[in-house]
């Protein structure tokens, strides 16, 4: 708050921080107009990637390919993770396939080491999954390297999907199936809403804005016999 007041900021866009931090909550409760990305506070506008839909589409894609033992290495317990888990379970329920709690493990976003550890744990189960969902494309790199160490081939031995749609996911081989978030639209909507809040003051209405992405089908998912 000291820095914001010193710089005489008209408003603040908050992204990629520890939203539980005292300094962030102090800002949210202040008079400074603020918009958050991918995190919801009461009475504060938030721009959200449609995480329920993204996870749902990835899970449905795997189910339609014949996979019934689908593992989900998710990120830390945040509102984003909760929404992605909702999409995961929704797709299973619609397909009439039971999701196994033993295949759902907590990792970390953008962390290759944790993804590697969770990948090995999954593949050493008596009945390993036929497909693994990773918290994001970068974290998947750790899983990919661990599978290579275990002499497990993608997608012949296990199918994999990521999340985010970063450029790297489309140049590695096999090309990764992932869900591309529309980062440009998220940024545009965030800026638009923040300007609205600055200009309208108390007349601005706090809202949650969902931004859809798209499924990118790569070569990392094997079609199983149904």
Backbone as CSV, one residue per row, in Angstrom:
resi,resn,N_x,N_y,N_z,CA_x,CA_y,CA_z,C_x,C_y,C_z
1,UNK,0.827,-1.197,0.000,0.000,0.000,0.000,0.870,1.260,0.000
2,UNK,1.984,1.214,0.693,2.885,2.370,0.710,3.373,2.675,-0.695
3,UNK,3.761,1.620,-1.414,4.290,1.799,-2.766,3.197,2.324,-3.705
4,UNK,1.985,1.764,-3.595,0.877,2.176,-4.455,0.528,3.649,-4.219
5,UNK,0.517,4.057,-2.961,0.196,5.455,-2.648,1.338,6.381,-3.071
6,UNK,2.571,5.882,-2.912,3.731,6.694,-3.325,3.699,6.929,-4.832
7,UNK,3.310,5.892,-5.584,3.255,6.005,-7.046,1.945,6.643,-7.530
8,UNK,1.039,6.891,-6.596,-0.238,7.506,-6.926,-0.991,6.700,-7.983
9,UNK,-1.053,5.379,-7.784,-1.708,4.487,-8.743,-3.222,4.713,-8.735
10,UNK,-3.803,4.709,-9.916,-5.263,4.839,-10.034,-5.961,3.514,-9.752
11,UNK,-5.293,2.398,-10.015,-5.880,1.085,-9.794,-4.801,0.020,-9.900
12,UNK,-5.150,-1.194,-9.491,-4.163,-2.277,-9.455,-4.767,-3.569,-10.005
13,UNK,-4.027,-4.218,-10.869,-4.386,-5.541,-11.364,-3.524,-6.557,-10.616
14,UNK,-4.148,-7.552,-9.990,-3.425,-8.485,-9.118,-3.413,-9.874,-9.740
15,UNK,-2.214,-10.383,-10.004,-2.081,-11.709,-10.620,-0.790,-12.370,-10.149
16,UNK,-0.832,-13.714,-10.114,0.370,-14.509,-9.804,1.028,-14.118,-8.479
17,UNK,0.207,-14.014,-7.440,0.729,-13.700,-6.112,0.118,-14.669,-5.104
18,UNK,0.598,-14.592,-3.885,-0.026,-15.323,-2.789,-1.226,-14.492,-2.330
19,UNK,-2.417,-14.877,-2.791,-3.601,-14.079,-2.509,-3.982,-14.084,-1.026
20,UNK,-3.403,-15.003,-0.260,-3.694,-15.035,1.173,-2.768,-14.124,1.968
21,UNK,-1.786,-13.522,1.299,-0.819,-12.661,1.981,-1.513,-11.439,2.584
22,UNK,-1.032,-11.043,3.744,-1.643,-9.907,4.451,-1.580,-8.630,3.617
23,UNK,-0.481,-8.439,2.881,-0.321,-7.226,2.083,-1.346,-7.177,0.953
24,UNK,-1.667,-8.342,0.377,-2.682,-8.389,-0.690,-4.058,-8.105,-0.113
25,UNK,-4.360,-8.696,1.024,-5.672,-8.467,1.643,-5.830,-7.006,2.091
26,UNK,-4.745,-6.406,2.510,-4.788,-4.983,2.874,-5.155,-4.151,1.650
27,UNK,-4.586,-4.496,0.501,-4.887,-3.788,-0.739,-6.347,-3.968,-1.142
28,UNK,-6.824,-5.212,-1.055,-8.201,-5.524,-1.437,-9.205,-4.743,-0.588
29,UNK,-8.883,-4.544,0.673,-9.795,-3.872,1.601,-9.637,-2.353,1.588
30,UNK,-8.717,-1.861,0.757,-8.469,-0.416,0.707,-9.412,0.265,-0.284
31,UNK,-9.219,1.560,-0.455,-10.043,2.340,-1.383,-9.548,2.244,-2.826
32,UNK,-8.405,1.588,-3.051,-7.814,1.514,-4.393,-8.579,0.514,-5.257
33,UNK,-9.074,0.914,-6.438,-9.748,-0.036,-7.334,-8.797,-1.183,-7.707
34,UNK,-9.310,-2.408,-7.641,-8.470,-3.565,-7.935,-9.267,-4.636,-8.670
35,UNK,-8.588,-5.365,-9.545,-9.145,-6.508,-10.251,-8.170,-7.662,-10.079
36,UNK,-8.692,-8.851,-9.776,-7.843,-10.023,-9.613,-7.976,-10.948,-10.827
37,UNK,-6.938,-11.723,-11.061,-6.968,-12.742,-12.108,-6.907,-14.118,-11.446
38,UNK,-7.918,-14.945,-11.742,-7.992,-16.329,-11.261,-8.052,-16.449,-9.744
39,UNK,-8.642,-15.478,-9.097,-8.885,-15.594,-7.648,-10.077,-14.718,-7.297
40,UNK,-10.933,-15.231,-6.413,-12.168,-14.523,-6.085,-12.152,-14.011,-4.648
41,UNK,-12.362,-12.713,-4.502,-12.635,-12.088,-3.209,-14.076,-11.567,-3.255
42,UNK,-14.706,-11.453,-2.099,-16.035,-10.865,-2.046,-15.968,-9.395,-2.474
43,UNK,-16.921,-9.016,-3.327,-17.071,-7.620,-3.750,-15.864,-7.061,-4.492
44,UNK,-15.106,-7.944,-5.152,-13.975,-7.526,-5.981,-14.113,-8.194,-7.343
45,UNK,-13.940,-7.441,-8.404,-14.043,-8.018,-9.739,-12.883,-8.971,-10.002
46,UNK,-13.206,-10.088,-10.662,-12.196,-11.092,-10.978,-12.388,-11.557,-12.418
47,UNK,-11.287,-11.734,-13.117,-11.313,-12.307,-14.463,-10.734,-13.703,-14.361
48,UNK,-11.540,-14.679,-14.773,-11.177,-16.075,-14.562,-11.114,-16.832,-15.880
49,UNK,-10.055,-17.613,-16.064,-10.080,-18.615,-17.120,-11.133,-19.638,-16.722
50,UNK,-11.885,-20.173,-17.690,-12.949,-21.128,-17.372,-12.327,-22.482,-17.045
51,UNK,-11.857,-22.612,-15.801,-11.128,-23.802,-15.388,-12.008,-25.045,-15.309
52,UNK,-13.280,-24.878,-15.000,-14.186,-26.032,-14.993,-14.282,-26.612,-16.396
53,UNK,-14.520,-25.744,-17.372,-14.678,-26.193,-18.755,-13.379,-26.783,-19.308
54,UNK,-12.247,-26.163,-18.972,-10.969,-26.662,-19.469,-10.679,-28.072,-18.998
55,UNK,-10.822,-28.300,-17.701,-10.586,-29.629,-17.146,-11.611,-30.626,-17.665
56,UNK,-12.851,-30.166,-17.804,-13.921,-31.027,-18.317,-13.596,-31.500,-19.735
57,UNK,-13.173,-30.590,-20.594,-12.873,-30.952,-21.976,-11.705,-31.930,-22.071
58,UNK,-10.676,-31.709,-21.282,-9.525,-32.623,-21.290,-9.933,-34.013,-20.813
59,UNK,-10.697,-34.063,-19.735,-11.132,-35.350,-19.188,-12.055,-36.067,-20.164
60,UNK,-12.976,-35.341,-20.745,-13.898,-35.953,-21.713,-13.142,-36.496,-22.920
61,UNK,-12.126,-35.763,-23.363,-11.305,-36.223,-24.491,-10.656,-37.570,-24.185
62,UNK,-10.142,-37.715,-22.962,-9.523,-38.981,-22.561,-10.567,-40.091,-22.455
63,UNK,-11.713,-39.775,-21.879,-12.778,-40.769,-21.751,-13.280,-41.231,-23.119
64,UNK,-13.409,-40.301,-24.043,-13.867,-40.642,-25.383,-12.831,-41.483,-26.131
65,UNK,-11.565,-41.375,-25.711,-10.509,-42.193,-26.309,-10.453,-43.585,-25.680
66,UNK,-11.345,-43.852,-24.731,-11.435,-45.177,-24.133,-10.743,-45.338,-22.801
67,UNK,-10.212,-44.248,-22.254,-9.499,-44.331,-20.968,-10.491,-44.294,-19.811
68,UNK,-10.312,-45.218,-18.880,-11.151,-45.256,-17.681,-10.323,-45.120,-16.410
69,UNK,-9.020,-45.360,-16.517,-8.126,-45.171,-15.368,-7.329,-43.889,-15.612
70,UNK,-7.949,-42.775,-15.248,-7.356,-41.459,-15.506,-6.839,-40.861,-14.207
71,UNK,-5.557,-40.556,-14.174,-4.950,-39.922,-13.004,-4.944,-38.412,-13.191
72,UNK,-5.040,-37.698,-12.089,-5.039,-36.232,-12.121,-4.041,-35.727,-11.088
73,UNK,-2.903,-35.219,-11.567,-1.953,-34.537,-10.689,-2.341,-33.059,-10.739
74,UNK,-2.960,-32.566,-9.680,-3.420,-31.176,-9.680,-2.444,-30.294,-8.910
75,UNK,-2.660,-28.996,-8.974,-1.803,-28.056,-8.260,-2.233,-27.888,-6.819
76,UNK,-1.688,-26.858,-6.157,-2.022,-26.596,-4.770,-3.529,-26.361,-4.624
77,UNK,-4.025,-26.485,-3.394,-5.460,-26.321,-3.159,-5.835,-24.842,-3.201
78,UNK,-6.269,-24.412,-4.381,-6.724,-23.045,-4.600,-8.101,-23.107,-5.261
79,UNK,-8.699,-21.947,-5.494,-9.993,-21.926,-6.182,-9.856,-22.462,-7.607
80,UNK,-8.711,-22.238,-8.237,-8.461,-22.771,-9.586,-8.481,-24.292,-9.548
81,UNK,-7.774,-24.876,-8.587,-7.731,-26.325,-8.453,-9.121,-26.897,-8.188
82,UNK,-9.868,-26.250,-7.311,-11.218,-26.718,-6.992,-12.085,-26.758,-8.244
83,UNK,-11.970,-25.754,-9.100,-12.760,-25.709,-10.324,-12.317,-26.796,-11.304
84,UNK,-11.021,-27.027,-11.390,-10.544,-28.072,-12.308,-10.969,-29.454,-11.834
85,UNK,-10.969,-29.662,-10.537,-11.460,-30.937,-10.012,-12.948,-31.110,-10.311
86,UNK,-13.698,-30.024,-10.250,-15.120,-30.098,-10.568,-15.331,-30.550,-12.013
87,UNK,-14.553,-29.980,-12.927,-14.650,-30.381,-14.327,-14.258,-31.825,-14.545
88,UNK,-13.255,-32.274,-13.820,-12.775,-33.665,-13.885,-13.878,-34.634,-13.460
89,UNK,-14.497,-34.355,-12.318,-15.556,-35.238,-11.812,-16.826,-35.148,-12.668
90,UNK,-17.117,-33.969,-13.187,-18.296,-33.792,-14.034,-18.200,-34.669,-15.278
91,UNK,-17.037,-34.687,-15.924,-16.860,-35.495,-17.130,-17.004,-36.980,-16.821
92,UNK,-16.452,-37.414,-15.691,-16.581,-38.820,-15.286,-18.049,-39.187,-15.051
93,UNK,-18.759,-38.311,-14.355,-20.158,-38.591,-14.037,-20.992,-38.708,-15.307
94,UNK,-20.768,-37.819,-16.250,-21.530,-37.856,-17.504,-21.243,-39.127,-18.297
95,UNK,-20.006,-39.619,-18.197,-19.621,-40.817,-18.937,-19.987,-42.099,-18.196
96,UNK,-20.451,-41.960,-16.952,-20.782,-43.134,-16.161,-19.567,-43.937,-15.731
97,UNK,-18.440,-43.244,-15.590,-17.180,-43.877,-15.179,-16.793,-43.349,-13.801
98,UNK,-16.468,-44.240,-12.893,-16.086,-43.828,-11.538,-14.649,-43.313,-11.527
99,UNK,-14.451,-42.137,-10.952,-13.098,-41.598,-10.787,-12.493,-42.174,-9.510
100,UNK,-11.246,-42.640,-9.590,-10.590,-43.257,-8.436,-9.797,-42.220,-7.646
101,UNK,-10.073,-42.119,-6.334,-9.329,-41.199,-5.479,-7.840,-41.534,-5.439
102,UNK,-7.525,-42.812,-5.656,-6.121,-43.232,-5.638,-5.309,-42.678,-6.776
103,UNK,-5.997,-42.186,-7.796,-5.322,-41.608,-8.954,-5.270,-40.075,-8.899
104,UNK,-5.768,-39.482,-7.824,-5.794,-38.025,-7.704,-4.738,-37.603,-6.678
105,UNK,-3.700,-36.931,-7.147,-2.576,-36.557,-6.292,-2.315,-35.066,-6.373
106,UNK,-1.848,-34.508,-5.274,-1.519,-33.079,-5.250,-0.077,-32.848,-5.664
107,UNK,0.112,-31.967,-6.642,1.443,-31.537,-7.033,1.564,-30.043,-6.789
108,UNK,2.277,-29.376,-7.678,2.408,-27.926,-7.593,2.381,-27.364,-9.007
109,UNK,1.809,-26.199,-9.151,1.804,-25.555,-10.456,3.232,-25.133,-10.833
110,UNK,3.558,-25.326,-12.104,4.865,-24.913,-12.649,6.037,-25.506,-11.884
111,UNK,5.875,-26.752,-11.441,6.932,-27.405,-10.663,7.215,-28.781,-11.266
112,UNK,8.360,-28.925,-11.912,8.691,-30.181,-12.576,9.067,-31.282,-11.590
113,UNK,9.686,-30.909,-10.479,10.144,-31.910,-9.519,8.971,-32.670,-8.902
114,UNK,7.970,-31.938,-8.442,6.822,-32.586,-7.818,6.074,-33.460,-8.821
115,UNK,5.935,-32.975,-10.049,5.262,-33.766,-11.077,6.006,-35.062,-11.362
116,UNK,7.337,-34.999,-11.326,8.127,-36.206,-11.527,7.884,-37.217,-10.410
117,UNK,7.873,-36.737,-9.171,7.654,-37.622,-8.023,6.267,-38.261,-8.075
118,UNK,5.249,-37.456,-8.394,3.888,-37.979,-8.453,3.703,-38.942,-9.625
119,UNK,4.407,-38.680,-10.717,4.335,-39.580,-11.884,4.884,-40.951,-11.535
120,UNK,6.028,-40.979,-10.887,6.610,-42.271,-10.493,5.686,-43.001,-9.516
121,UNK,5.115,-42.265,-8.585,4.198,-42.871,-7.618,3.014,-43.522,-8.325
122,UNK,2.469,-42.848,-9.314,1.330,-43.386,-10.052,1.704,-44.622,-10.859
123,UNK,2.830,-44.548,-11.542,3.200,-45.640,-12.445,3.738,-46.859,-11.706
124,UNK,4.016,-46.717,-10.408,4.452,-47.866,-9.606,3.293,-48.516,-8.855
125,UNK,2.083,-48.011,-9.066,0.905,-48.646,-8.470,0.695,-50.031,-9.075
126,UNK,0.090,-50.969,-8.318,-0.189,-52.306,-8.863,-0.985,-52.245,-10.169
127,UNK,-1.940,-51.301,-10.224,-2.686,-51.061,-11.458,-2.511,-49.589,-11.813
128,UNK,-1.519,-49.272,-12.632,-1.257,-47.866,-12.954,-2.316,-47.284,-13.877
129,UNK,-2.412,-45.984,-13.929,-3.379,-45.346,-14.832,-2.968,-45.510,-16.289
130,UNK,-3.930,-45.388,-17.179,-3.618,-45.410,-18.617,-3.444,-43.995,-19.148
131,UNK,-3.812,-42.999,-18.328,-3.668,-41.601,-18.741,-3.406,-40.732,-17.514
132,UNK,-2.598,-39.692,-17.705,-2.271,-38.767,-16.613,-2.540,-37.340,-17.064
133,UNK,-3.270,-36.604,-16.237,-3.484,-35.179,-16.454,-2.528,-34.402,-15.545
134,UNK,-1.827,-33.416,-16.114,-0.853,-32.635,-15.346,-1.395,-31.239,-15.041
135,UNK,-0.891,-30.607,-13.966,-1.419,-29.299,-13.566,-1.190,-28.205,-14.602
136,UNK,-0.120,-28.328,-15.383,0.157,-27.364,-16.446,1.223,-27.952,-17.370
137,UNK,1.416,-27.313,-18.504,2.346,-27.836,-19.511,3.782,-27.875,-19.007
138,UNK,4.188,-26.850,-18.250,5.566,-26.818,-17.763,5.808,-27.931,-16.740
139,UNK,4.851,-28.127,-15.835,4.987,-29.194,-14.842,5.059,-30.554,-15.527
140,UNK,4.385,-30.683,-16.669,4.406,-31.952,-17.405,5.825,-32.364,-17.801
141,UNK,6.708,-31.401,-18.037,8.077,-31.729,-18.443,8.738,-32.649,-17.419
142,UNK,8.466,-32.398,-16.129,9.008,-33.265,-15.087,8.459,-34.667,-15.200
143,UNK,7.154,-34.780,-15.477,6.550,-36.093,-15.661,7.104,-36.796,-16.885
144,UNK,7.279,-36.066,-17.965,7.814,-36.636,-19.204,9.213,-37.211,-18.979
145,UNK,10.058,-36.460,-18.281,11.420,-36.932,-18.016,11.420,-38.173,-17.119
146,UNK,10.515,-38.201,-16.141,10.444,-39.349,-15.230,9.957,-40.596,-15.969
147,UNK,8.993,-40.427,-16.849,8.509,-41.559,-17.642,9.625,-42.113,-18.526
148,UNK,10.430,-41.221,-19.055,11.563,-41.662,-19.884,12.556,-42.476,-19.049
149,UNK,12.815,-42.035,-17.818,13.711,-42.790,-16.929,13.164,-44.185,-16.636
150,UNK,11.844,-44.302,-16.610,11.197,-45.575,-16.304,10.962,-46.428,-17.557
151,UNK,11.464,-45.931,-18.693,11.279,-46.619,-19.979,9.805,-46.808,-20.333
152,UNK,8.998,-45.808,-19.971,7.577,-45.814,-20.288,7.357,-44.829,-21.428
153,UNK,6.786,-45.302,-22.522,6.637,-44.485,-23.714,5.283,-43.771,-23.755
154,UNK,5.335,-42.540,-24.290,4.134,-41.727,-24.498,3.845,-41.703,-26.000
155,UNK,2.656,-42.017,-26.463,1.468,-42.436,-25.714,1.276,-43.957,-25.690
156,UNK,2.277,-44.701,-26.190,2.107,-46.150,-26.312,1.775,-46.817,-24.976
157,UNK,2.492,-46.398,-23.907,2.298,-47.032,-22.598,1.380,-46.223,-21.678
158,UNK,1.404,-44.917,-21.822,0.524,-44.055,-21.017,0.260,-42.775,-21.803
159,UNK,-0.986,-42.330,-21.776,-1.359,-41.078,-22.426,-1.216,-39.929,-21.436
160,UNK,-0.968,-38.727,-21.953,-0.770,-37.571,-21.081,-1.430,-36.335,-21.685
161,UNK,-1.880,-35.423,-20.809,-2.386,-34.121,-21.244,-1.865,-33.061,-20.289
162,UNK,-1.721,-31.853,-20.788,-1.263,-30.738,-19.962,-2.367,-29.714,-19.769
163,UNK,-1.950,-28.474,-19.515,-2.911,-27.373,-19.353,-2.157,-26.066,-19.548
164,UNK,-2.692,-25.166,-20.287,-2.200,-23.800,-20.528,-2.003,-23.508,-22.009
165,UNK,-1.416,-24.476,-22.757,-1.181,-24.244,-24.177,0.023,-23.372,-24.459
166,UNK,1.086,-23.487,-23.636,2.296,-22.703,-23.892,2.981,-23.209,-25.164
167,UNK,3.788,-22.358,-25.776,4.436,-22.712,-27.045,5.267,-23.985,-26.938
168,UNK,5.925,-24.181,-25.795,6.770,-25.348,-25.601,5.998,-26.641,-25.787
169,UNK,4.735,-26.655,-25.394,3.938,-27.880,-25.473,3.732,-28.347,-26.901
170,UNK,3.886,-27.425,-27.862,3.637,-27.769,-29.261,4.905,-28.037,-30.054
171,UNK,6.068,-27.921,-29.414,7.321,-28.221,-30.113,7.997,-29.476,-29.572
172,UNK,7.638,-29.903,-28.349,8.178,-31.157,-27.835,7.488,-32.312,-28.553
173,UNK,8.111,-33.479,-28.512,7.550,-34.652,-29.169,7.391,-35.791,-28.168
174,UNK,6.215,-36.459,-28.149,5.069,-36.145,-29.003,4.429,-34.816,-28.618
175,UNK,3.801,-34.165,-29.591,3.139,-32.890,-29.347,2.045,-33.095,-28.310
176,UNK,2.026,-32.228,-27.314,1.173,-32.424,-26.142,-0.275,-32.002,-26.402
177,UNK,-1.203,-32.855,-26.002,-2.614,-32.466,-25.953,-2.807,-31.607,-24.709
178,UNK,-3.404,-30.431,-24.885,-3.495,-29.494,-23.769,-4.714,-28.589,-23.955
179,UNK,-4.970,-27.762,-22.969,-6.064,-26.790,-23.055,-5.446,-25.407,-23.038
180,UNK,-5.651,-24.673,-24.111,-5.040,-23.356,-24.256,-5.910,-22.291,-23.609
181,UNK,-5.379,-21.611,-22.614,-6.084,-20.481,-22.013,-5.900,-19.253,-22.903
182,UNK,-6.931,-18.462,-23.049,-6.860,-17.263,-23.886,-6.272,-16.120,-23.058
183,UNK,-4.950,-16.140,-22.923,-4.266,-15.157,-22.071,-4.480,-13.733,-22.574
184,UNK,-4.535,-13.554,-23.891,-4.723,-12.209,-24.446,-6.088,-11.652,-24.047
185,UNK,-7.122,-12.486,-24.124,-8.456,-12.029,-23.752,-8.557,-11.789,-22.246
186,UNK,-7.885,-12.645,-21.453,-7.881,-12.438,-19.999,-7.260,-11.085,-19.665
187,UNK,-6.139,-10.769,-20.318,-5.495,-9.480,-20.095,-6.358,-8.316,-20.540
188,UNK,-6.987,-8.468,-21.715,-7.837,-7.413,-22.253,-9.037,-7.143,-21.351
189,UNK,-9.702,-8.207,-20.912,-10.868,-8.061,-20.048,-10.481,-7.477,-18.688
190,UNK,-9.325,-7.871,-18.193,-8.863,-7.349,-16.904,-8.618,-5.850,-16.986
191,UNK,-7.947,-5.434,-18.052,-7.680,-4.010,-18.234,-8.959,-3.208,-18.425
192,UNK,-9.879,-3.762,-19.228,-11.156,-3.076,-19.469,-11.923,-2.877,-18.168
193,UNK,-11.995,-3.941,-17.356,-12.756,-3.863,-16.110,-12.110,-2.902,-15.123
194,UNK,-10.790,-2.903,-15.066,-10.105,-2.016,-14.127,-10.326,-0.552,-14.505
195,UNK,-10.255,-0.241,-15.801,-10.518,1.134,-16.249,-11.952,1.537,-15.898
196,UNK,-12.896,0.599,-16.095,-14.291,0.869,-15.748,-14.435,1.203,-14.269
197,UNK,-13.750,0.441,-13.418,-13.844,0.672,-11.975,-13.228,2.006,-11.586
198,UNK,-12.129,2.379,-12.242,-11.467,3.652,-11.953,-12.361,4.813,-12.357
199,UNK,-12.964,4.709,-13.554,-13.760,5.818,-14.093,-15.124,5.945,-13.428
200,UNK,-15.727,4.804,-13.062,-17.077,4.856,-12.497,-17.101,4.907,-10.972
201,UNK,-15.975,4.598,-10.341,-15.914,4.660,-8.894,-16.944,3.758,-8.231
202,UNK,-17.742,4.311,-7.335,-18.724,3.507,-6.612,-19.849,2.996,-7.503
203,UNK,-19.963,3.556,-8.678,-21.001,3.102,-9.599,-20.634,1.824,-10.332
204,UNK,-19.369,1.398,-10.248,-18.928,0.171,-10.922,-19.427,-1.054,-10.155
205,UNK,-19.859,-2.046,-10.879,-20.381,-3.275,-10.277,-19.308,-4.360,-10.302
206,UNK,-19.023,-4.934,-9.135,-18.057,-6.043,-9.075,-18.662,-7.266,-9.747
207,UNK,-17.882,-7.948,-10.567,-18.380,-9.122,-11.270,-17.254,-10.121,-11.525
208,UNK,-17.676,-11.350,-11.777,-16.739,-12.402,-12.160,-16.885,-12.640,-13.656
209,UNK,-15.797,-12.506,-14.374,-15.815,-12.626,-15.825,-15.072,-13.897,-16.231
210,UNK,-15.775,-14.823,-16.885,-15.170,-16.075,-17.337,-14.696,-15.942,-18.775
211,UNK,-13.477,-16.427,-19.035,-12.911,-16.400,-20.388,-12.642,-17.833,-20.831
212,UNK,-13.251,-18.223,-21.934,-13.090,-19.593,-22.438,-11.778,-19.751,-23.196
213,UNK,-11.286,-21.000,-23.231,-10.105,-21.328,-24.015,-10.479,-22.350,-25.069
214,UNK,-9.509,-23.193,-25.474,-9.808,-24.212,-26.477,-8.914,-25.422,-26.282
215,UNK,-9.446,-26.578,-26.621,-8.700,-27.825,-26.545,-7.770,-27.939,-27.744
216,UNK,-6.503,-28.236,-27.493,-5.530,-28.471,-28.562,-5.183,-29.954,-28.559
217,UNK,-5.532,-30.648,-29.621,-5.272,-32.083,-29.702,-3.898,-32.329,-30.314
218,UNK,-3.019,-32.943,-29.508,-1.695,-33.289,-29.983,-1.599,-34.766,-30.302
219,UNK,-0.437,-35.337,-30.041,-0.194,-36.760,-30.318,0.113,-37.537,-29.045
220,UNK,-0.312,-36.999,-27.894,0.068,-37.621,-26.618,-1.030,-38.469,-26.012
221,UNK,-2.126,-38.676,-26.754,-3.245,-39.486,-26.251,-3.473,-40.673,-27.201
222,UNK,-3.432,-41.849,-26.644,-3.640,-43.068,-27.435,-5.114,-43.481,-27.388
223,UNK,-5.631,-43.863,-28.540,-6.993,-44.388,-28.619,-6.965,-45.844,-28.147
224,UNK,-7.746,-46.146,-27.103,-7.843,-47.504,-26.620,-9.055,-48.186,-27.232
225,UNK,-9.020,-49.500,-27.258,-10.172,-50.236,-27.738,-11.281,-50.104,-26.716
226,UNK,-12.466,-49.712,-27.175,-13.584,-49.473,-26.257,-14.416,-50.740,-26.114
